[in-house]
Amino acid sequence: MKADELRRSFISYFERQVHEHRPSGPLVPSDDPTLMFTNAGMVQFKGIFTGEAERPSPPRAVTSQKCLRVSGKHNDLEEVGRTARHHTFFEMLGNFSFGDYFKRDAIAFAWEWVTGDLGLEPDRLWATVHHDDDDAFDLWMELTSIPESRIRRLGDKDNFWQMGDTGPCGPCSELHYDLRTDRDDRITDAQFEAAGEADAIIEFWNLVFMQFDRAPDGTDTPLPAPSIDTGAGLERIAALLQGVGTNYHTDLFLPIIEAAEDGLGLPYSRAPEDWEDGVAFRVLADHARAVAFLLADGVFPSNEKRGYVLRRILRRGVRHYWLLGRRDPLLHDLVGVVADRMSGTFPELEARREHLLSTTRAEEELFLSTIEGGMREIDRAMPERGSGTAAGTAAGTPAGTVEGSVAFKLKDTYGIPEDLTGLIARERGYDVDWEGFNEALEAQRTRSRSHRAEPLDAVATLPAGLRGAISATASLGPRPQEFVGYRDLEIETDCRRWAREGRHAFLLARNPFYLESGGQVSDTGRVVGDGWAVDISAVWGADGRTVVAGSLAEGSLPDADGVVEDYVCAQVDPSRRETERNHTATHLLHAALRNRLGEHVQQAGSLVAPDRLRFDFSHRGPLTPDERADIEAEVTEAILGNRDVDASERDYDEALAAGAMALFGEKYGDIVRVIEVPGLSLELCGGTHVRTTGQIGTFRIVSETGVAAGIRRIEAVTGQGAYRRELERDRLLAELGARLRCPPADLAARMDRLLEERDALAEEVRGRRGDAAERQLETLLARAGVTGAGAAADANSARFVSGRLEVPAGTDLGALGDRLRGGMGSGAAVVHVVFPDEDRHAFISVVSDDLIRLGVKAGDLVRVSSRATGSGGGGGARFAQGGVGDPARTEDGLGAARAWASERVPTLSGG
């Protein structure tokens, strides 16, 4: 039975038992801060079990739930690919009773589906129950044909289930399937558990009798009504029905493994004796599934929380194919296979297919750009046994300890996650100083927090007198203050003022000056009194109120001796409130980005200034010209529609329930301000905005760049700023037209002709360099004693060819290798290839078929030469290429390859 048929069979059976088929919940729980990822089928029903949510009708459900187990209590990451049944992503089939049926029906349903619909042999089925659960034990005896000898009572570790450290929990009963050929029920509990560890008796369905809600202190409180939560592993049951012995050889994984074979150019063996050799293929298949579903559910690669888990999984996959010699992105192709195979059940995979593939590929390219340097650092820090500082270390004894600072450098500089460092360390027999790693990590976080705080410390950048004036706010007293800047830019108000060293500060009872927050910069303006005026250049928060400060602009106002009561006119500079256009445009831009690119787009920072806006957002890779044009057009359409911009105050939970977007990391009170452009945008925001979108006037994107891994930045202008930009563009086009002697409308055609002329000249130069490279190749072969194709007929007269070739940019190294291999006859070659135009270096290696049969392979040769220069490489038996770490050491690399080849073919000559 195929996996899709199995899933349909389960859902159909329970629909016949009056269960409502519910769609899978997302991998990211929407309302459960105790979980990073959905790890069981009951997560979406947690509120129903605890009584916090209304019980549905009918009070029964059936699902096939997407699950991920890579953190917390349920973390299977280290076992993936090494065991037959551990995965990061998997599907959990489940049936649920919300205070309706309990143990009797749950056991009866399970038995009927397993032995009836699936046709599993009753004589191979075992059940386990909690050691105190007499009811479950008796029901298995009463309702099924399982004998007492195949019903085992086990402890909390095996038969008490809990979702996490807190939440719904209860005793459980598991169904197991016996794969042993010499079955014997007369085994001890210890032997039974050992058979399970050896995958001889497979646990495949867990029936949880949900009875308690566990508090943080470990106290179990009875739930409002006893309920049922079951979880059957789709992958495990598929393996049983398909008779393949491991989940990885079912139709859920094999198509992905086959695609990995194609991408790697290497075979995967299903033979049990080759199990260890296939770990990388299984890891790639598993991780491709996890990456696809995480991206489809809105998780984006980053260095924080869920995004970091995704990045770790993805980079583990890259490391596995990199070690097998693949240097180009591969995982995105496997993610495409996942989407092809599973979008029928999970349509979100097809709906977001382009995002899945482009994000995965971009993340692969990012890691591939650093992994070679990281692996060199790893080789220095933990050399493999028999080389470097580890030479002579006995197998099975620790080879040393990797310093915490080194492990942190691998993460911080080369992007190698700590769990991957730990995995490599274990493979090579090293310990890691994790305490030192955590100290280095915390030190970096402290520096980062300090750095982020510096730009906000506006007072520190002010003249000393103004800093002194503001510092007097420490004793403001209990004076109330009202912010009126949403509606008024000029008001009369009483205030307290004080001065120091010619600088004046004010605490206004009614304050129109906006204090920098949420990316919007502070207002400036004036405070005017009887015969004097002060230009406001700083706005500062103190004791929950806003203080404004500046220097005397008109009249005479002596320094106050202490705090003075006064009555003034406070005026916000109207030009400063161009921020309103840019702030509302920022909200429209955010909405357009999510509409065009996907819901993974999240605000990662912003600046709302009078002359421009800057918006940082999560997205992998630059916008295409079409995407940029569409986003600009969508914002412009909203502006021309002259929509109302509504501001209201709402209860925080009510606003979120209505779909309002809150900024990650921001702190909000119980009552929040909501800015809504009906039908377009709904965000929590304390900033100032225009009254209608038409007041924005014009919106133009100035630039779109990357500012960090997975973070893009758009800068844009509106209103007068956009108008001035268009004037400057017209002036520039006119100037270019004058210099190129053509009207602005013909500039593109004129530039095309100039570029064609340039390309023709460049092609002529490349041709001359290519001819020179051919002559160099002939000289290289002649120096090694090769006079023509096939001149060396067999291994007894084989030649070793080495040297340096300068080639033009764009040279196909594979084709160059073919010419070298065809010209040397019997032999091996390692050549240092230089691209002068690009200041780039590489090694290529080729080996003739007769030497390959003697154990000399191009991949091994190039690896030896590259490693001698501090780099790495690999490839096939006939052709391979590698990097050059230090170009000054290329002769060392060539010599190392020559020595390595001569050890295997003593008759090898030339050079």
C-alpha positions in Angstrom: 0.0 0.0 0.0 1.4 3.4 -1.0 1.7 6.2 1.6 -1.1 8.2 -0.1 -3.5 5.3 0.0 -2.5 4.6 3.6 -3.3 8.2 4.6 -6.6 8.1 2.8 -7.5 4.7 4.4 -6.9 6.1 7.9 -9.0 9.3 7.4 -11.8 7.4 5.6 -12.0 4.8 8.4 -12.5 7.4 11.1 -14.8 9.5 9.0 -17.0 6.4 9.0 -16.8 6.5 12.8 -18.3 10.0 12.8 -14.9 11.9 13.1 -14.6 15.2 11.4 -11.6 15.4 9.1 -9.6 18.5 10.1 -6.7 19.8 8.0 -3.2 19.6 9.4 -2.3 22.5 11.7 0.8 24.5 10.8 4.3 23.5 11.9 4.5 26.8 13.9 1.8 26.7 16.6 -0.2 29.9 16.3 -1.1 30.4 20.0 1.2 28.2 22.1 4.4 29.9 23.3 5.5 26.7 25.1 6.3 25.0 21.8 8.8 26.0 19.1 7.2 23.6 16.6 4.2 21.3 16.3 5.5 17.9 17.5 2.3 15.9 17.8 -1.2 15.8 16.3 -2.9 17.1 19.5 -1.2 20.5 19.4 -4.0 22.2 17.5 -6.5 20.8 19.9 -4.7 21.7 23.2 -7.2 24.4 24.1 -10.1 22.0 23.6 -8.5 19.4 25.9 -7.8 21.9 28.6 -11.4 23.4 28.4 -10.1 26.8 27.2 -11.7 26.4 23.8 -15.3 25.3 23.0 -15.8 21.6 22.4 -16.7 21.0 18.7 -19.6 19.1 17.3 -19.1 16.3 16.7 -16.6 16.0 19.6 -14.4 13.8 17.4 -11.7 14.6 14.8 -9.2 12.8 12.5 -6.0 14.4 11.1 -2.8 13.7 9.3 -0.6 16.3 11.1 2.7 17.7 10.0 5.2 17.4 12.8 8.8 18.4 13.4 11.0 17.1 16.2 14.3 19.0 16.4 14.2 20.7 19.8 13.3 20.3 23.4 12.0 17.0 24.8 11.4 15.5 21.4 14.7 16.0 19.4 15.6 13.4 16.9 18.1 15.4 14.8 21.2 13.5 15.8 19.6 10.1 14.9 18.4 11.1 11.4 19.8 8.9 8.7 21.6 6.7 11.1 18.6 4.7 12.4 15.8 3.2 10.3 13.0 5.3 11.7 14.1 8.7 13.1 13.2 11.9 11.2 13.0 15.6 11.7 9.8 16.0 9.7 7.1 13.3 9.7 3.3 12.9 9.5 1.3 11.7 12.5 -2.1 10.1 11.8 -4.4 10.7 14.7 -7.9 10.3 15.9 -9.3 12.4 18.8 -12.1 12.3 21.2 -12.9 15.5 23.1 -14.7 14.2 26.2 -16.7 11.7 24.1 -15.4 8.2 23.9 -12.4 6.9 26.0 -10.3 3.8 26.3 -12.7 1.1 25.1 -13.6 2.7 21.8 -10.0 3.9 21.2 -8.7 0.4 21.5 -11.6 -1.1 19.5 -11.1 1.4 16.6 -7.3 0.8 16.5 -7.7 -3.0 16.4 -10.4 -2.9 13.7 -8.4 -0.6 11.4 -5.1 -2.3 11.9 -6.3 -5.9 11.4 -9.2 -5.2 9.1 -8.5 -2.3 6.8 -4.7 -2.7 6.8 -4.7 -6.5 7.1 -1.8 -6.7 9.5 -1.3 -10.1 11.1 -2.9 -10.3 14.5 -0.4 -12.9 15.6 2.4 -10.3 15.1 0.8 -7.5 17.2 1.9 -6.5 20.7 0.4 -3.9 23.1 2.0 -2.0 26.0 0.2 -0.2 28.7 1.2 1.9 31.7 2.1 -0.4 34.6 -0.8 1.1 36.7 -3.4 1.0 34.0 -5.5 -2.2 34.7 -8.4 -0.9 32.6 -6.3 -0.7 29.4 -4.8 -4.1 30.1 -8.2 -5.7 30.6 -9.6 -4.0 27.5 -6.9 -5.4 25.2 -7.7 -8.9 26.6 -11.4 -8.4 26.1 -11.6 -6.7 22.7 -8.7 -8.2 20.8 -7.1 -11.6 20.2 -3.7 -10.4 21.7 -2.8 -12.9 24.4 -1.7 -11.8 27.8 1.9 -12.7 27.0 2.0 -10.0 24.3 0.6 -7.2 26.6 3.4 -5.6 28.5 3.2 -3.2 31.5 5.9 -0.5 31.2 6.8 2.6 33.2 6.4 6.4 32.7 9.3 6.5 30.2 7.5 4.4 27.6 3.8 4.6 28.5 3.1 8.1 30.0 2.8 10.8 27.3 3.2 14.5 27.7 3.3 17.2 24.9 6.1 19.1 26.6 7.2 20.1 30.1 3.7 21.4 30.7 0.2 20.8 29.2 -2.2 17.9 28.6 -0.8 14.5 29.4 -1.8 11.0 30.5 -1.0 7.3 30.4 -0.8 5.7 27.0 -1.0 2.3 25.3 1.2 1.5 22.3 0.8 -1.0 19.4 3.9 -2.8 18.2 4.4 -5.1 15.2 6.7 -8.1 15.4 9.1 -8.6 12.4 11.1 -11.5 13.9 11.2 -14.7 11.9 11.6 -16.8 15.1 8.9 -15.2 17.2 8.6 -16.1 20.8 6.2 -14.4 23.2 8.1 -15.8 26.2 10.6 -12.9 26.5 11.3 -10.6 29.4 10.4 -6.9 29.3 14.1 -6.1 28.9 14.3 -8.4 25.9 11.1 -6.9 24.5 12.6 -3.4 24.8 15.9 -4.6 23.3 14.0 -6.0 20.3 12.4 -2.6 19.9 15.8 -0.8 19.9 16.9 -3.3 17.2 13.9 -2.5 15.0 12.8 -6.1 15.4 9.5 -5.2 17.2 8.3 -1.9 15.8 6.1 0.6 17.8 3.8 2.3 15.3 0.7 3.7 17.1 0.4 5.4 20.5 -3.1 5.7 22.1 -2.9 8.5 24.7 -5.6 8.5 27.4 -5.6 12.2 28.0 -6.5 12.8 31.6 -4.4 15.6 33.2 -3.0 19.1 32.6 0.6 19.3 33.9 1.6 22.6 35.6 5.2 24.0 35.5 5.7 22.6 39.1 4.9 19.1 37.9 1.4 19.0 39.4 -1.2 17.1 37.4 -4.7 18.5 37.4 -7.6 16.4 36.0 -8.8 17.7 32.6 -12.5 18.8 32.4 -13.2 15.5 30.6 -11.1 12.4 29.8 -10.2 12.4 26.2 -8.4 10.5 23.5 -5.3 11.6 21.5 -3.7 9.0 19.2 -0.6 9.2 17.0 0.3 6.7 14.3 3.5 7.3 12.3 2.6 7.3 8.6 6.2 6.6 7.7 6.5 3.6 10.0 3.2 2.0 9.0 4.2 2.5 5.3 7.4 0.7 5.9 5.5 -2.2 7.5 3.0 -2.5 4.7 5.6 -2.1 1.9 7.9 -4.7 3.6 11.1 -2.6 3.3 12.5 -2.7 6.8 13.1 1.0 7.0 11.1 4.2 6.6 13.7 5.5 4.2 13.0 2.8 1.6 9.3 3.6 1.3 7.7 5.6 -1.5 7.9 8.7 0.8 11.7 8.9 0.6 13.0 6.8 -2.3 12.1 9.4 -5.0 14.1 12.0 -3.1 17.0 9.6 -2.6 17.0 8.8 -6.3 17.1 12.5 -7.1 20.1 12.8 -4.7 21.8 9.9 -6.6 21.4 11.9 -9.9 22.7 15.1 -8.3 25.7 13.4 -6.7 26.5 11.0 -9.5 26.8 8.3 -6.9 24.8 5.2 -6.3 22.7 4.4 -3.2 22.6 0.8 -2.0 19.6 -0.6 -0.1 21.7 -3.6 1.0 21.8 -3.9 4.8 25.6 -4.3 4.8 25.9 -0.9 3.0 23.7 1.0 5.6 26.5 3.2 6.9 27.5 4.2 3.4 24.1 5.7 2.7 23.7 8.0 5.7 24.2 11.1 3.6 21.5 10.1 1.2 19.0 9.5 3.9 19.9 12.8 5.7 19.4 14.7 2.5 16.0 13.1 1.9 14.9 13.8 5.4 16.2 17.3 5.5 14.7 18.2 2.1 11.2 17.3 3.5 11.8 19.4 6.7 13.1 22.4 4.7 10.2 22.3 2.3 7.5 22.2 4.9 9.2 24.8 7.2 9.5 27.3 4.4 5.9 26.6 3.2 4.7 27.3 6.7 6.4 30.7 6.8 9.6 30.0 8.7 12.5 31.9 7.1 16.3 31.1 7.5 17.8 33.4 10.1 20.1 33.3 13.1 17.2 33.5 15.6 14.8 30.9 17.1 12.8 28.9 14.5 14.7 30.5 11.6 18.0 29.2 13.1 16.6 25.7 13.4 15.7 25.8 9.7 19.2 27.1 8.8 20.8 24.4 10.9 18.8 21.6 9.1 19.6 23.1 5.7 23.3 23.5 6.4 23.6 19.9 7.7 22.2 18.8 4.4 24.8 21.0 2.5 27.6 19.6 4.6 26.7 16.0 3.7 26.7 16.5 -0.1 29.8 18.8 0.1 31.7 15.9 1.7 30.6 13.7 -1.2 32.2 16.1 -3.7 29.2 18.2 -4.7 30.2 21.9 -4.9 27.0 23.3 -6.4 23.6 23.7 -4.7 21.6 20.4 -4.6 19.1 20.5 -1.8 16.8 22.9 -3.7 16.3 20.2 -6.4 15.3 17.7 -3.7 12.9 20.2 -2.2 11.3 20.4 -5.6 10.8 16.6 -5.6 9.1 16.9 -2.2 6.8 19.6 -3.6 6.0 17.4 -6.6 5.3 14.3 -4.5 3.3 15.8 -1.6 1.5 18.9 -2.9 -1.6 16.8 -3.6 -2.0 16.4 0.2 -0.4 19.7 1.2 -1.3 22.3 -1.5 0.8 25.0 0.3 3.9 23.3 -1.2 2.8 24.0 -4.7 1.4 27.4 -3.9 4.8 28.5 -2.5 6.9 26.4 -4.8 9.0 29.3 -6.2 9.7 30.6 -2.7 10.7 27.1 -1.5 13.2 26.6 -4.3 14.7 30.1 -4.5 15.1 30.5 -0.8 16.7 27.0 -0.4 19.1 27.6 -3.3 20.1 31.1 -2.0 20.8 29.7 1.5 22.8 26.9 0.0 24.9 29.3 -2.0 25.5 31.4 1.1 26.8 28.4 3.1 28.8 27.0 0.2 30.6 30.3 -0.1 32.0 29.8 3.5 32.0 26.1 4.1 35.4 25.5 2.4 37.1 28.0 4.8 35.2 26.5 7.7 36.3 23.0 6.8 39.9 24.2 6.7 39.5 25.7 10.1 38.0 22.4 11.3 41.0 20.5 9.8 43.3 22.8 11.8 41.4 22.5 15.0 40.7 18.8 14.9 42.9 17.0 12.3 41.8 13.5 11.5 43.7 10.7 13.3 47.0 9.9 11.8 47.7 13.5 10.7 48.8 16.7 12.3 48.6 17.0 16.1 46.4 13.9 16.4 49.0 11.6 14.9 49.5 8.5 16.8 46.3 8.8 18.9 44.9 5.4 19.6 41.5 4.7 18.2 38.8 5.0 20.7 40.6 7.5 22.9 39.9 11.3 22.8 42.0 13.0 20.2 41.8 16.3 22.1 39.4 19.1 23.0 38.3 21.9 20.6 38.5 25.3 22.3 35.2 27.1 22.8 36.5 30.1 21.0 37.2 28.0 17.9 33.7 26.5 17.9 32.3 30.0 18.2 34.4 31.2 15.3 33.1 28.3 13.2 29.6 29.5 13.9 30.2 33.3 13.8 32.6 33.5 10.9 31.8 30.5 8.7 28.2 29.9 9.6 28.7 26.3 10.8 26.1 25.6 13.5 27.3 24.3 16.9 25.5 21.0 16.5 27.3 20.4 13.2 30.6 21.2 14.9 29.7 18.7 17.6 28.8 16.1 15.0 32.2 16.5 13.2 34.0 16.5 16.5 32.4 13.2 17.5 33.2 11.7 14.0 36.8 12.6 14.5 37.0 11.7 18.2 37.2 15.1 19.8 35.5 16.8 22.7 34.3 20.4 22.5 34.6 23.0 25.2 30.9 24.0 25.1 31.2 26.1 28.3 33.8 28.2 26.5 31.6 28.3 23.4 28.6 29.6 25.4 30.8 32.3 27.1 32.0 33.5 23.7 28.4 33.5 22.4 27.1 35.5 25.4 30.0 38.0 25.0 29.0 38.5 21.4 25.3 39.0 22.4 26.3 41.5 25.0 28.4 43.5 22.4 25.5 43.3 20.0 23.0 44.6 22.5 25.4 47.4 23.4 25.9 48.3 19.8 22.2 48.3 19.1 21.6 50.7 22.0 24.2 53.3 20.9 22.1 54.9 18.1 19.2 55.4 20.5 21.4 57.2 23.1 20.7 60.6 21.4 21.6 62.6 24.6 25.2 61.3 24.4 25.7 63.0 21.0 24.4 66.4 22.2 26.5 69.3 23.3 27.4 69.2 26.9 25.1 72.0 27.9 22.1 70.4 26.3 22.9 67.1 27.9 23.0 68.9 31.2 19.7 70.5 30.6 18.1 67.2 29.9 19.8 65.4 32.8 17.8 67.7 35.1 14.7 65.6 34.3 15.6 63.2 37.1 13.4 65.3 39.5 10.4 66.2 37.3 7.8 65.4 39.9 4.4 63.9 39.3 3.4 66.4 36.5 0.9 64.8 34.0 1.3 65.1 30.3 -0.9 64.6 27.2 0.4 63.8 23.7 -1.6 65.9 21.2 0.7 65.5 18.2 -1.6 63.2 16.3 -4.0 66.1 15.6 -2.2 69.3 16.6 1.1 70.7 15.4 0.8 74.0 17.3 -0.7 74.4 20.8 -0.6 76.7 23.8 0.2 74.9 27.1 1.6 75.5 30.5 5.0 73.8 31.1 8.0 73.5 33.3 11.2 74.7 32.0 14.8 74.8 33.2 18.2 75.7 31.7 21.8 75.0 32.0 24.8 76.5 30.2 22.5 78.4 27.7 20.5 75.3 26.8 16.8 75.0 27.7 14.5 72.1 28.4 10.8 71.9 28.7 8.2 69.5 30.1 5.0 70.5 28.3 1.6 69.7 29.9 0.2 69.2 26.3 3.0 68.0 24.0 2.8 68.0 20.2 6.3 66.7 19.6 6.6 63.1 18.6 9.3 61.1 20.4 11.4 58.7 18.2 9.8 55.3 18.2 8.9 52.5 15.8 11.5 53.8 13.3 9.9 57.3 13.0 12.3 60.0 13.9 11.5 62.7 16.5 9.9 66.0 15.6 11.7 69.3 15.8 10.3 72.8 16.0 10.0 75.7 18.5 8.8 76.6 21.9 7.8 80.3 22.0 7.4 82.4 25.2 6.9 86.0 26.1 9.7 87.7 24.1 11.8 84.6 23.4 11.9 81.5 21.3 13.9 78.3 21.6 14.6 76.0 18.6 13.9 72.4 19.6 16.6 70.0 18.5 16.2 67.1 20.9 13.2 65.2 22.1 13.8 62.8 25.0 11.8 60.3 27.1 12.0 60.7 30.9 9.9 59.0 33.6 7.3 58.0 31.0 7.0 61.6 29.7 8.5 63.5 26.9 11.1 66.3 27.4 12.0 68.7 24.5 15.2 70.8 24.5 17.2 73.2 22.4 19.0 76.5 22.3 17.8 80.1 22.4 16.8 81.4 18.9 15.2 84.8 19.6 14.9 87.3 22.5 16.4 87.0 25.9 15.8 84.2 28.4 18.2 84.0 31.3 19.1 80.6 32.7 16.5 79.5 35.2 17.5 78.9 38.7 15.8 75.6 39.2 12.5 74.6 37.5 10.2 77.5 36.4 6.5 77.4 35.6 5.6 79.1 32.4 3.0 79.4 29.6 4.2 78.8 26.1 3.3 78.1 22.5 4.8 74.8 21.2 5.2 74.5 17.4 6.2 71.4 15.5 8.0 72.2 12.2 5.5 71.2 9.6 8.2 70.1 7.1 9.3 67.5 9.7 5.9 65.9 9.5 6.7 64.7 5.9 7.3 61.7 8.1 3.5 61.1 8.0 3.6 60.4 4.3 6.6 58.1 4.6 5.1 56.3 7.6 1.8 55.4 5.9 3.7 54.5 2.8 5.8 52.1 4.9 2.7 50.3 5.9 1.5 50.1 2.3 4.9 48.8 1.3 4.9 46.1 4.0 1.5 44.9 2.8 2.6 44.9 -0.9 5.7 42.9 -0.1 3.7 40.3 1.7 1.1 40.1 -1.1 3.8 39.8 -3.8 6.5 37.8 -2.1 4.7 35.8 0.6 3.8 35.8 4.2 7.4 35.0 5.2 8.1 38.7 4.8 8.4 40.3 8.2 9.6 43.7 9.2 13.2 43.6 10.5 13.8 47.3 11.0 12.7 50.7 9.6 13.5 54.4 9.4 10.8 56.9 8.8 12.4 60.3 8.2 11.0 63.5 6.5 13.0 63.0 3.3 12.9 59.2 2.9 11.8 55.8 4.3 13.9 52.7 4.8 12.3 49.3 5.3 14.2 46.1 6.2 12.4 42.8 5.7 13.0 39.1 5.8 13.4 37.7 2.3 16.0 35.6 0.5 17.6 37.1 -2.5 17.1 40.4 -4.4 13.8 41.4 -5.9 13.4 40.7 -9.6 12.6 43.8 -11.8 9.1 42.5 -12.2 8.6 42.0 -8.4 10.0 45.5 -7.8 7.7 47.0 -10.4 4.7 45.2 -9.1 5.3 46.3 -5.5 5.8 49.9 -6.5 2.6 49.7 -8.7 0.6 48.2 -5.8 1.6 51.0 -3.4 0.9 53.6 -6.1 -2.6 52.1 -6.7 -3.4 52.4 -3.0 -2.3 56.1 -3.1 -4.3 56.9 -6.1 -7.3 55.2 -4.5 -7.2 57.9 -1.7 -8.2 55.3 0.9 -9.0 56.5 4.4 -6.3 55.9 7.0 -8.1 55.0 10.3 -6.5 55.2 13.7 -8.1 53.6 16.7 -7.3 52.2 20.1 -8.2 48.6 20.8 -7.6 45.8 23.3 -4.3 44.1 22.3 -5.8 40.6 22.0 -8.8 41.9 20.1 -6.4 43.7 17.6 -4.4 40.5 17.0 -7.5 38.5 16.6 -8.6 41.0 13.9 -5.4 40.3 12.0 -3.3 43.3 13.1 0.4 42.8 12.6 2.7 43.3 15.6 6.4 43.8 15.3 8.5 41.0 16.7 10.4 42.0 19.9 8.2 45.1 20.5 6.5 45.4 23.9 2.8 46.4 23.8 0.4 47.3 26.6 -3.2 46.0 27.1 -4.5 48.9 24.9 -2.8 49.5 21.6 -3.1 52.0 18.7 -4.1 50.4 15.4 -3.5 52.0 12.0 -5.8 50.5 9.3 -6.1 51.2 5.6 -9.3 49.1 5.1 -8.7 46.1 2.9 -5.0 46.8 2.6 -3.1 47.1 5.9 -3.7 46.6 9.6 -0.8 47.2 12.0 -0.2 48.1 15.6 1.6 51.5 15.4 2.1 54.5 17.6 3.4 56.7 14.8 1.9 59.6 13.0 0.1 59.1 9.7 -1.7 61.0 6.9 -5.5 61.1 7.0 -5.9 59.5 3.5 -3.5 57.6 1.3 -3.8 60.3 -1.4 -1.9 62.7 0.8 1.2 60.6 0.2 1.3 62.0 -3.3 3.9 59.8 -5.0 5.9 56.7 -4.1 9.1 55.6 -5.8 11.6 52.9 -4.8 15.1 54.3 -4.8 17.1 51.1 -4.1 16.7 47.5 -2.9 19.8 45.8 -1.4 20.9 43.1 1.0 22.0 44.1 4.5 22.4 40.7 6.2 21.8 37.1 5.5 18.1 36.8 4.7 17.4 40.5 5.2 16.7 42.9 2.4 16.4 46.7 2.5 14.2 49.0 0.4 14.7 52.7 0.4 12.0 54.9 -1.0 10.7 58.4 -1.3 7.3 60.0 -1.3 5.8 63.4 -1.9 8.3 66.2 -2.4 11.2 63.8 -2.2 9.8 61.7 -5.1 9.2 64.9 -7.1 12.8 66.1 -6.6 14.1 62.7 -7.5 12.2 62.7 -10.8 13.6 66.2 -11.6 17.1 65.0 -10.9 16.6 61.9 -13.1 15.4 64.1 -16.0 18.5 66.3 -15.6 20.8 63.3 -15.6 19.2 61.8 -18.7 19.5 65.0 -20.5 23.2 65.2 -19.6 23.9 61.7 -20.7 22.1 62.3 -24.0 24.3 65.4 -24.6 27.5 63.5 -23.8 26.6 60.5 -26.0 25.2 62.8 -28.7 21.7 61.4 -28.9 18.3 62.3 -27.5 17.4 60.6 -24.1 14.9 58.4 -25.9 17.7 56.8 -27.9 20.1 56.2 -25.0 19.4 52.5 -24.7 20.0 51.8 -28.3 23.2 53.9 -28.2 24.5 52.0 -25.1 23.7 48.6 -26.8 25.9 49.5 -29.8 28.8 50.6 -27.4 28.5 47.4 -25.4 28.5 45.3 -28.6 31.7 47.0 -29.7 33.2 46.3 -26.3 32.2 42.7 -26.3 33.7 42.1 -29.7 37.0 43.5 -28.5 36.8 41.4 -25.4 36.1 38.3 -27.5 39.1 39.0 -29.7 41.3 39.3 -26.6 39.9 36.0 -25.2 40.6 34.2 -28.5 44.2 35.3 -28.4 44.5 34.1 -24.8 42.9 30.8 -25.7 45.4 30.2 -28.5 48.1 31.0 -26.0 46.6 28.5 -23.5 46.6 25.8 -26.2 50.3 26.5 -26.9 51.0 26.3 -23.1 49.2 22.9 -23.0 51.4 21.5 -25.8 54.5 22.8 -24.0 53.3 21.2 -20.8 52.9 17.8 -22.4 56.2 18.0 -24.3 58.0 18.8 -21.1 56.6 15.7 -19.5 57.9 13.6 -22.5 54.5 13.2 -24.2 54.8 13.8 -27.9 51.3 13.0 -29.0 48.0 11.3 -28.1 48.6 7.8 -26.9 52.4 8.2 -26.9 52.6 6.4 -23.5 50.8 3.2 -24.2 50.6 1.5 -20.8 51.4 1.9 -17.1 55.0 0.9 -17.6 55.5 4.1 -19.7 53.0 6.3 -18.0 53.7 10.0 -17.5 52.9 12.4 -14.7 52.1 15.8 -16.1 52.1 18.9 -14.0 52.6 22.7 -14.4 50.8 26.0 -14.8 48.3 27.2 -17.4 47.0 30.7 -17.8 43.5 30.7 -19.4 40.9 33.4 -20.3 37.9 34.0 -18.1 35.0 31.7 -18.9 37.3 28.7 -19.9 35.5 25.4 -19.4 37.7 23.4 -17.0 36.0 20.2 -17.9 36.8 20.7 -21.6 40.3 21.7 -20.7 40.6 18.4 -18.8 39.4 16.4 -21.7 42.0 17.9 -24.0 44.7 17.2 -21.4 43.6 13.6 -20.9 43.3 13.0 -24.6 46.8 14.3 -25.2 48.8 12.5 -22.6 47.9 8.8 -23.3 48.7 6.7 -20.2 49.3 9.0 -17.2 48.0 11.3 -14.6 48.1 15.1 -14.5 47.6 17.9 -11.9 47.7 21.4 -13.4 47.5 24.8 -11.7 45.1 26.8 -13.7 45.2 30.6 -13.4 42.6 33.1 -14.6 44.6 36.4 -14.8 41.5 38.5 -15.6 39.8 37.3 -12.4 42.8 36.8 -10.1 41.5 33.2 -9.6 43.3 29.9 -9.2 42.3 26.3 -9.4 43.7 22.8 -9.6 42.4 20.3 -12.2 43.4 16.6 -12.4 42.9 13.9 -15.0 43.9 10.2 -14.9 43.9 7.6 -17.7 41.8 4.5 -17.4 44.7 2.1 -17.0 46.0 4.0 -13.9 42.5 4.2 -12.5 42.6 0.4 -12.4 45.8 0.7 -10.3 44.0 2.9 -7.7 45.0 6.3 -9.0 41.9 8.6 -9.2 41.6 12.2 -10.2 39.5 13.1 -7.2 42.2 11.8 -4.8 45.0 13.5 -6.7 43.3 16.9 -6.7 42.4 16.6 -3.0 46.0 16.0 -2.1 47.2 19.0 -4.1 44.5 21.3 -2.8 44.9 20.3 0.8 48.7 21.1 0.6 47.7 24.7 -0.2 45.0 24.9 2.5 42.0 24.2 0.4 39.9 21.3 -0.7 38.5 19.6 -3.8 37.2 16.4 -5.2 35.5 14.8 -8.2 35.4 11.6 -10.2 38.0 9.0 -11.2 38.8 10.6 -14.6 38.4 14.3 -13.9 38.4 16.5 -10.7 39.0 20.0 -9.7 39.8 21.8 -6.5 40.7 25.1 -4.9 44.0 26.8 -4.3 44.1 28.1 -0.7 47.5 29.9 -0.9 48.7 30.5 -4.5 52.3 30.8 -3.2 52.1 27.1 -2.2 51.0 25.7 -5.6 54.4 24.0 -6.2 53.9 22.2 -2.8 50.5 21.0 -4.0 51.8 19.7 -7.3 54.7 18.0 -5.6 52.4 16.4 -3.0 50.2 15.0 -5.8 53.2 13.7 -7.8 54.6 11.9 -4.6 51.1 10.4 -3.9 50.7 9.1 -7.4 54.3 7.7 -7.5 53.7 5.6 -4.4 50.9 3.8 -6.2 52.6 3.7 -9.7 56.4 3.5 -9.1 57.0 3.5 -12.8 55.3 6.9 -13.2 57.8 9.4 -14.8 57.8 13.0 -16.1 56.7 16.1 -14.4 
